[in-house]
Amino acid sequence: MKNKIGTLNALYPLPTVLVGTVINGKPNYITMAHVGVLKANIVCMGMAKVHFSGHGIIENKTFSINVPSTKQTVVTDYCGVVSGKNTDKSELFTSFYGVMKTAPMIEEFAVNMECKLIDHLDYGSHDIFIGEIVNTFCDDSVLTDGQIDLKKIDPILFDMNTRKYWQLGDSYAKAWSIGKTHPKF
Ligand SMILES: Cc1cc2nc3c(=O)[nH]c(=O)nc-3n(C[C@H](O)[C@H](O)[C@H](O)COP(=O)(O)O)c2cc1C
């Protein structure tokens, strides 16, 4: 039997990241899971206007996306329970910068992207920020044959409905390929 369960969003899990901004001359990091891919080099995110971080993005038109591993869950969650409005999060990490001096990235996280704001939509309680990836950085430790290896990143997956973190399983098939074994192909 199929259950009708209202308008629950069933797209989780989503990767959890820290988005970096500069506000009042200091880095600030916010935990974000509502981050999506519009096309390969274009990302979008829905950020509640009450948060501190939006001010930095609107002012500088830049932000960074930093991908933690499950080993970094405590500090990742911490950045999602305290606000830069009253807690200084700038000293939690070693920050580094790419070409844009207002998109601080986290040295301790294996994958980092510096992004340029290209669009901003007003969604009432939320800002929708659309950004273009300007540069991506990654540690040797997460590369296999020159490619980012998801297993090595060990990203934090988040389910908003249960408010729980999950861990990645194994790859089991090749995309644009396994479908060709369908009898109708
Ligand atoms: C796992 C997790 C995911 C979150 N995802 C989002 C999100 O996608 N959008 C958002 O506006 N807030 C999100 N938050 C809430 C903010 O991270 C949190 O309110 C944070 O303290 C705001 O920091 P700031 O005021 O320094 O910007 C998330 C929090 C957690 C713990």
The ligand as an ORCA input file, in Angstrom:
! r2SCAN-3c Opt
* xyz 0 1
  C      23.351     19.809      9.347
  C      22.909     21.259      9.242
  C      22.530     21.756      8.014
  C      22.113     23.068      7.881
  N      21.736     23.527      6.659
  C      21.298     24.797      6.525
  C      20.874     25.263      5.251
  O      20.963     24.575      4.236
  N      20.395     26.542      5.191
  C      20.330     27.359      6.273
  O      19.887     28.514      6.163
  N      20.748     26.938      7.498
  C      21.238     25.684      7.647
  N      21.654     25.234      8.871
  C      21.609     26.156     10.037
  C      22.847     27.058     10.162
  O      24.040     26.332      9.924
  C      22.945     27.658     11.581
  O      21.783     28.370     11.900
  C      24.192     28.495     11.805
  O      24.386     28.631     13.187
  C      24.164     29.880     11.184
  O      25.458     30.436     11.294
  P      25.779     31.968     11.037
  O      24.737     32.771     11.770
  O      27.167     32.170     11.621
  O      25.732     32.242      9.575
  C      22.101     23.926      9.021
  C      22.518     23.425     10.259
  C      22.917     22.102     10.375
  C      23.363     21.567     11.717
*
